[in-house]
Amino acid sequence: MDEAQARGVLQEAGLTERAELLALGENAVFAVGELVVKVGRTAELLARAERELAVAGWLADRGVPAVRAAEPKPRLVDGHPVTLWQRLPAAVRPAGAADLAGLLRLVHALPAPPFELPGRDLLGGVERWLRLAGDAIDPADAAYLRSRRDSFAAEAAALVPHLPRGPIHGDALPRNVHVGPDGPVLVDLETFATDLREHDLVVMALSRDRYGLPADAYEAFTAAYGRDVRDWPGCAVLRGARETASCAWVAQHAPANPKALAEFRRRVASLRDPAPDVRWHPF
């Protein structure tokens, strides 16, 4: 799905006001007047969209600062799930690592919601992303990632956590925090799950190693949260699983974007090497 296709879905949904593209990834995200509208790539993401809206309602009930839904149910438009959200006020500053840690402490203190959350199927999208990549990527690279997926899935299933299992954000990065006039709020709730809390902590450890997060920012995160996941023996397994998923996620953009293909090749090469400190570029 490219921007033009996503804009066509907006038109079919009756959202004809001028739309500003905010992001184009797993979803196309637009600002439309007082709303933010997310357009999913395929109909198979409808159940996830329904769950994301349920999570938003639950967090509102529990008083957790998070983005709020403008409609309680997704629309299915031309095979694309469409969700509507209240537009947040302009950010007063960029979100920092400590902002994220504070919100994670709130989420990790929550009991289970009154609806079922899945486990954090970190590797579940790998096949779909590789399928979307098609012939744009080397079949040997796709086979390599499938093999890594299977290996890490088995290892992850056997992990013994230090923290109690429970609700997690699932993609815990500062980019998924918005700091408005009333303070930090969580956004992008689609990966909420019930699983090892360490999933949310490994994300920042990987950001430090792969994406250039400064060491002092990582230290601010661990100080605000109260734990460094790198002290946990299972950290390397969750890191490896997330790296595998991150490679495959970029692959889906390769058919239409030469920069995505180059980044995909860089990431796969650094895994094959292995070269755990090779810098990856956000995409």
C-alpha positions as CSV (number, residue, x, y, z in Angstrom):
1,M,0.0,0.0,0.0
2,D,1.5,3.3,-1.0
3,E,0.3,6.8,-0.1
4,A,-2.0,7.2,-3.1
5,Q,-3.8,4.0,-2.3
6,A,-4.2,5.0,1.3
7,R,-5.6,8.3,0.3
8,G,-8.1,6.5,-1.9
9,V,-9.2,4.5,1.2
10,L,-9.8,7.8,3.1
11,Q,-12.0,9.1,0.2
12,E,-14.0,5.9,0.3
13,A,-14.4,6.2,4.0
14,G,-15.9,9.7,3.6
15,L,-12.9,11.4,5.1
16,T,-12.6,14.0,2.5
17,E,-11.1,16.8,4.5
18,R,-7.5,17.7,3.7
19,A,-5.3,14.9,5.0
20,E,-1.6,15.2,6.1
21,L,0.5,12.1,5.9
22,L,2.2,11.5,9.2
23,A,3.7,8.0,8.7
24,L,3.7,5.2,6.2
25,G,4.7,1.9,7.6
26,E,2.6,-1.0,8.8
27,N,-0.2,1.6,8.6
28,A,-0.7,4.8,6.7
29,V,-1.3,7.4,9.4
30,F,-3.0,10.7,8.5
31,A,-4.0,13.9,10.3
32,V,-7.5,14.8,9.2
33,G,-8.8,17.8,10.9
34,E,-9.2,17.0,14.6
35,L,-8.6,13.3,14.0
36,V,-5.7,11.0,13.3
37,V,-6.7,8.2,10.9
38,K,-4.8,4.9,10.6
39,V,-5.3,2.8,7.4
40,G,-4.1,-0.8,7.7
41,R,-2.4,-2.6,4.8
42,T,-4.6,-5.6,4.6
43,A,-7.9,-7.0,5.9
44,E,-6.0,-9.6,8.0
45,L,-5.1,-6.7,10.3
46,L,-8.7,-6.1,11.2
47,A,-8.6,-8.1,14.4
48,R,-5.5,-6.2,15.6
49,A,-7.3,-2.9,14.9
50,E,-10.2,-4.1,17.0
51,R,-7.9,-5.0,19.8
52,E,-6.0,-1.7,19.7
53,L,-9.3,0.2,20.2
54,A,-10.2,-2.1,23.1
55,V,-6.8,-1.4,24.6
56,A,-7.3,2.3,24.3
57,G,-10.7,2.1,26.1
58,W,-9.2,0.0,28.9
59,L,-6.2,2.3,29.4
60,A,-8.6,5.3,29.6
61,D,-10.6,3.4,32.3
62,R,-7.4,2.7,34.2
63,G,-6.2,6.3,34.0
64,V,-3.1,5.5,32.0
65,P,-2.1,8.5,29.8
66,A,-2.5,7.2,26.2
67,V,-4.1,8.1,22.9
68,R,-7.9,7.9,22.9
69,A,-10.1,6.5,20.2
70,A,-12.6,8.7,18.4
71,E,-14.7,5.7,17.3
72,P,-14.9,2.5,19.3
73,K,-14.8,0.1,16.3
74,P,-12.7,0.0,13.2
75,R,-14.2,0.4,9.7
76,L,-13.3,-2.0,6.9
77,V,-13.0,0.0,3.7
78,D,-12.0,-1.7,0.5
79,G,-10.2,-4.4,2.4
80,H,-8.4,-2.0,4.7
81,P,-9.1,-1.6,8.5
82,V,-9.5,2.1,9.3
83,T,-9.4,3.4,12.8
84,L,-10.1,7.0,14.0
85,W,-8.3,8.6,17.0
86,Q,-8.5,11.9,18.8
87,R,-5.7,14.2,17.6
88,L,-3.2,15.0,20.3
89,P,-2.2,18.6,21.0
90,A,1.2,19.7,19.5
91,A,4.2,18.3,21.3
92,V,6.0,20.6,23.7
93,R,9.2,18.7,23.4
94,P,10.6,15.4,22.1
95,A,9.9,12.3,24.2
96,G,12.9,11.0,26.2
97,A,13.9,7.7,27.5
98,A,12.8,8.5,31.0
99,D,9.3,9.5,29.7
100,L,9.0,6.1,28.2
101,A,10.2,4.3,31.3
102,G,7.6,6.1,33.5
103,L,4.8,5.1,31.3
104,L,6.0,1.5,31.1
105,R,6.0,1.3,34.9
106,L,2.3,2.3,34.8
107,V,1.5,-0.3,32.2
108,H,3.6,-3.1,33.9
109,A,1.7,-2.4,37.2
110,L,-1.7,-3.2,35.5
111,P,-3.6,-6.4,36.0
112,A,-5.0,-8.3,33.1
113,P,-7.7,-6.4,31.1
114,P,-11.3,-7.7,30.9
115,F,-10.6,-9.0,27.4
116,E,-8.0,-11.4,26.1
117,L,-4.7,-10.0,25.0
118,P,-2.4,-12.3,22.9
119,G,1.1,-13.2,23.7
120,R,3.7,-10.9,22.1
121,D,4.1,-12.8,18.8
122,L,7.2,-10.8,17.9
123,L,8.0,-13.1,15.0
124,G,4.5,-13.6,13.8
125,G,4.7,-11.0,11.1
126,V,7.9,-12.3,9.5
127,E,6.1,-14.5,6.9
128,R,3.7,-11.8,5.9
129,W,6.5,-9.2,5.5
130,L,8.7,-11.6,3.5
131,R,5.7,-12.4,1.3
132,L,5.1,-8.7,0.6
133,A,8.7,-8.4,-0.3
134,G,8.4,-11.0,-3.0
135,D,11.1,-11.1,-5.6
136,A,12.6,-7.8,-4.5
137,I,14.8,-9.6,-2.0
138,D,17.2,-12.5,-2.4
139,P,15.4,-15.8,-1.7
140,A,18.4,-17.0,0.3
141,D,18.0,-14.0,2.6
142,A,14.3,-14.8,3.1
143,A,15.2,-18.4,3.9
144,Y,17.8,-17.3,6.3
145,L,15.3,-15.1,8.2
146,R,12.8,-17.9,8.3
147,S,15.4,-20.2,9.8
148,R,16.3,-17.6,12.4
149,R,12.6,-17.0,13.2
150,D,12.1,-20.7,13.9
151,S,15.2,-21.0,16.1
152,F,14.5,-17.9,18.2
153,A,10.8,-18.8,18.5
154,A,11.8,-22.1,20.1
155,E,14.3,-20.4,22.4
156,A,11.9,-17.6,23.5
157,A,9.3,-20.2,24.5
158,A,11.7,-21.6,27.0
159,L,12.7,-18.4,28.7
160,V,12.3,-17.9,32.5
161,P,11.6,-14.2,33.2
162,H,12.8,-12.1,36.2
163,L,9.6,-10.0,36.1
164,P,6.1,-11.2,36.4
165,R,4.2,-11.7,33.1
166,G,1.4,-9.3,32.3
167,P,0.3,-6.4,30.0
168,I,3.1,-4.9,27.9
169,H,3.2,-2.2,25.2
170,G,5.1,-4.5,22.8
171,D,7.0,-1.7,20.8
172,A,8.4,0.4,23.7
173,L,10.3,3.2,22.1
174,P,10.3,7.0,22.7
175,R,8.8,7.5,19.2
176,N,5.7,5.9,20.7
177,V,5.4,8.5,23.4
178,H,4.0,12.0,22.7
179,V,4.7,14.8,25.2
180,G,2.0,17.3,25.1
181,P,1.0,20.1,27.5
182,D,-0.3,17.6,30.1
183,G,2.8,15.4,29.9
184,P,3.8,12.1,28.2
185,V,1.2,9.8,26.7
186,L,1.5,6.4,25.0
187,V,0.6,6.1,21.3
188,D,0.5,3.2,18.8
189,L,-1.2,0.6,21.0
190,E,-1.5,-2.1,18.3
191,T,1.2,-4.3,19.8
192,F,-0.2,-4.5,23.3
193,A,0.1,-8.1,24.6
194,T,0.3,-10.2,27.8
195,D,3.8,-11.6,28.0
196,L,7.2,-11.2,29.5
197,R,7.7,-7.6,30.7
198,E,11.3,-8.0,29.5
199,H,10.0,-7.6,25.9
200,D,9.4,-3.9,26.6
201,L,12.9,-3.5,28.1
202,V,14.9,-5.3,25.4
203,V,13.7,-2.7,22.8
204,M,15.7,0.1,24.4
205,A,18.7,-2.2,24.8
206,L,18.6,-2.9,21.1
207,S,18.2,0.8,20.3
208,R,21.4,1.4,22.2
209,D,23.3,-1.2,20.3
210,R,21.9,-0.9,16.8
211,Y,20.2,2.5,16.4
212,G,22.6,4.8,18.1
213,L,20.7,5.6,21.3
214,P,23.2,7.5,23.4
215,A,24.5,5.6,26.4
216,D,23.3,8.3,28.8
217,A,19.8,8.1,27.4
218,Y,19.8,4.3,28.0
219,E,21.1,4.9,31.5
220,A,18.2,7.4,32.1
221,F,15.8,4.7,30.9
222,T,17.1,2.0,33.2
223,A,17.3,4.5,36.2
224,A,13.7,5.6,35.7
225,Y,12.4,2.0,35.2
226,G,14.6,0.5,37.9
227,R,16.1,-2.4,36.0
228,D,18.6,-3.1,33.2
229,V,17.4,-6.0,31.1
230,R,20.9,-6.8,30.0
231,D,21.5,-8.3,33.4
232,W,18.9,-11.0,32.6
233,P,20.2,-14.2,30.9
234,G,17.4,-14.2,28.4
235,C,18.2,-10.8,27.0
236,A,20.2,-12.1,24.0
237,V,17.3,-14.4,22.9
238,L,14.7,-11.6,22.9
239,R,17.2,-9.3,21.2
240,G,17.9,-11.9,18.5
241,A,14.2,-12.4,17.9
242,R,13.5,-8.7,17.6
243,E,16.4,-8.2,15.2
244,T,15.0,-10.9,13.0
245,A,11.6,-9.3,13.0
246,S,13.0,-5.9,12.3
247,C,14.9,-7.2,9.2
248,A,11.7,-8.8,7.8
249,W,9.7,-5.6,8.6
250,V,11.9,-3.5,6.4
251,A,11.7,-6.2,3.6
252,Q,8.0,-5.4,2.9
253,H,9.0,-1.9,1.7
254,A,11.8,-3.2,-0.6
255,P,9.6,-3.6,-3.8
256,A,8.9,0.1,-4.0
257,N,11.8,1.7,-2.1
258,P,15.5,1.2,-3.1
259,K,16.5,2.7,0.3
260,A,14.5,0.0,2.1
261,L,16.2,-2.7,0.0
262,A,19.6,-1.3,0.8
263,E,18.8,-1.2,4.6
264,F,17.4,-4.7,4.4
265,R,20.6,-6.0,2.9
266,R,22.7,-4.1,5.5
267,R,20.7,-5.7,8.3
268,V,20.8,-9.2,7.0
269,A,24.6,-9.0,6.3
270,S,25.2,-7.9,9.9
271,L,23.2,-10.9,11.2
272,R,25.0,-13.3,8.9
273,D,28.4,-12.0,10.0
274,P,27.5,-11.7,12.9
275,A,28.3,-8.1,13.6
276,P,26.2,-7.1,16.6
277,D,27.4,-3.5,16.7
278,V,26.8,-2.6,13.0
279,R,24.6,0.5,13.0
280,W,21.1,0.1,11.6
281,H,19.1,3.1,10.4
282,P,15.5,3.7,11.4
283,F,13.1,3.3,8.5
